[in-house]
Amino acid sequence: MGFLRALSRYAFLTVWSVAFALVYGALWPFTRRPESRRRALRRAMLKAWAGGMTRAFGIRIEIHGPVPQTPFFLVANHLSYLDILVLERCTGCVFVARGDVASWLVIGGLLKSIHMIFINRADKRDTVRVNELIHHALVLNDCVGVFAESRISRGIDVEPFKSALIQPAIANGVPIHYATVSYKSLPGATPAWEVVNWWQPIPFFTHLWRLLAARGVLAVIRFGEEPLTGNDRKALAQELHAAVRARFVPVQ
């Protein structure tokens, strides 16, 4: 049963993503100017695409707190590559993702076309380029999300937040919202930590297949009631970390 479930889901994910790319490509000529219009279209379509993807993965989403309204800057903890999908489903915002994701089959090309921002974590100098892209998006009244831990955690606790990518939001006076992401097992299903967290040294597609074969999981997103503000990015990163951690429920 698990093999057939994984196979059918993988087929749907591929068809859904290709269909999204075709529709988005067909509408592209009508939204080339102004760029803000194209980004608004992207947000709407991204919510729809992520909705199909999460349903295909068998992910149910439970939301607590008010979903931020564009424009905004969002900081969240990071447990899985699924975090982007579940947060996209709610917000439609563009995320800063690790650079190698751009080379992933089908999905990588799609993410490039929708203004996803990729960062080379191994090169600290790349932060300057990424912050310029974040600044540009915020100037266009777009919404941007970052995973301030800078890597996927084990799901036991929220690791300390890095502050470098917060600076564009401070400079532009954009509200900094936060969200806490966690996952729960569905009744009778494989434990969430086995199919969601990808910190163990196993190949990506091995982990992906395990996730596709599982019955599903529940993603719980807790948005903060009010955004945080400040001029000191390091102090603000600590405040955001404390707020996210206070709402975090361990996956394991």
Number of C-alpha atoms within 10 A of each C-alpha: 9 13 13 11 16 21 15 13 20 18 11 16 21 15 12 17 17 15 13 17 20 12 11 18 12 10 13 14 10 11 15 12 10 10 12 16 13 17 23 19 17 21 21 15 18 24 20 16 21 22 18 18 22 20 14 20 23 19 20 16 18 12 13 13 12 11 18 22 11 18 17 21 28 27 25 26 29 25 26 22 15 19 21 20 21 24 24 23 23 18 22 28 29 27 23 23 22 15 14 12 16 19 12 11 10 14 16 15 15 18 21 14 12 19 16 19 23 20 20 14 15 9 8 10 10 13 15 12 13 19 20 13 19 26 20 14 21 21 16 15 16 22 25 26 28 22 22 24 19 18 16 18 17 19 24 13 15 24 18 16 21 16 18 16 22 23 18 22 23 19 10 12 15 21 19 22 22 26 28 23 27 23 27 20 19 16 10 7 12 17 18 21 20 16 20 26 22 21 13 10 7 9 9 11 9 9 17 17 18 17 22 22 22 21 19 25 24 16 23 20 24 21 23 20 14 13 16 16 17 14 12 12 19 16 12 20 22 15 16 26 23 15 16 21 20 11 16 21 17 16 20 14
